[in-house]
Amino acid sequence: MESTKEGLINKIIALSGKINENKIISSIQEAFIVLNPFIILASIATLFTSLICSPKAGLATIHGFEFLTGLNPMFSGIYYGCLNLIALLLAFNMAHSLAKRIGVDPLFGGFLGLVTYVCMSPTSFPVMGADGVIATGLSQDVTGSMGMFYAMVIAVVSVTLYSKLAKVKQFEIHMPSSVPANVGKAFSSLIPTCLTIILLCIVRFVFNAAAHMELCDLIYKVLQAPLGALVQTPFGFIGIALFTSLFWVFGIHGTAVTSAITKPLFLAALTKNIDLVNSGMAPTEIVTKPFNVLFGGMGGFGCTLGLIAAILLFSKREDERAIAKIALPAGIFEINEPIIFGLPIVMNPVYMIPFALSPVVGSVIGYIATKVGIMPITYIDVPWVTPPFINAFLATGGSFVAVLVQLVAFAAIVMLYAPFVKISNKVAEKQKEEQPE
């Protein structure tokens, strides 16, 4: 039994190591981390355009505050610059991160990914409401959230292909020694760069001619849209929560392991909601990046703030109470490492079960409350260190009902942890009795 358990642990650790060492996955994680400030700023701008400066609703409709409508163009510009160019930013960031890991100049790799993505995208589109009118340029479908997965795919393929072609000696252009090094370097990369872009554009042309559709539409319909739809179902977000928990209970940062898959999906849902709100429509995607934090991560993943509360309310163990008191300030700001490794939860047979189930319970409560219309859908991205209840108010554009729903979820999670806290007490008492005098 012990050998089986040890073998399982080793397999999970090995899997985590392979995931974290994968250059593409680690590049995705880094690319999205860089984008976080822009997403948060776009969310703040959306809050102003929809609730403060909007001439249709909010503060600007109150007599004496009409002047706020004049600020709307400024915040609309911030929103557009930060969010509607997200696919272009991601193409650069993803290519930059991957290039750094495979031995290509990072800055050049970033530009190569960005340029290739634009070359591989349609540069004209029909104008809505005007039959037969074609506009030249990149549509929002290309620059915005709909192009995120396509941008990542093109960034990976272009940088990888370039790195292979750059190693072919026949493609090198050698300049005289009198030529400055930076100029010589630019010429040495000329042929691999041209071949990379031309070959990929040929692929796009052939596919377009054969399938009568754009390659970007295929990636969206086959990859991004189905995965995004799956995440919006209970099966999807519950599965993600349980899979992430599996790594955490074995001492591996589960959120970091699964973020390469979850971040693009949660962020795509959030950006869709932001776009809808800025267009004057109601948001539609329930499971977003802030939703996941509100109901699956109160105090950090595993909703460990609920565990801290349960220990302080029901535990008689002085050691657990001392750790809970120390971990409480960090838990309020969504940092759970002190309780996870201090209690510990890692490899703890008593707390492993409620730790895995807490994000599921919280998310299901939040999902049902949103689905039936009790609370509004989240569309504002807040910094992950924002304390619970404050983040619920902000993420929903100022809804006190969302705060109440989060409070109900928190209470349910405390009650989920409570029996296991009492079991932990009994285990400690039994161990104390069995100790020799």
Secondary structure by P-SEA (a helix, b strand, c coil): caaaaaaaaaaaaaaaaaaaacaaaaaaaaaaaaaaaaaaaaaaaaaaacccccccccccccccccccccaaaaaaaaaaacccaaaaaaaaaaaaaaaaaacccaaaaaaaaaaaaaaaccccccccccccccccccccccccccaaaaaaaaaaaaaaaaaaaaacccccccccccccaaaaaaaaaaaaaaaaaaaaaaaaaaaaaaccccaaaaaaacccaaaaaaaacaaaaaaaaaaaaaaaaacccccccccccaaaaaaaaaaaaaaaaaacccccccccaaaaaacccccccccaaaaaaaaacccccaaaaaaaaaaaaaaaacccccccccccccccccaaaaaaaaaaaaaaaaaaaaaaccbbbbcccccccccaaaaaaaaacccaaaaaaaaaaaaaaaaaaaaaaaaaaaaaaaaaaaccc
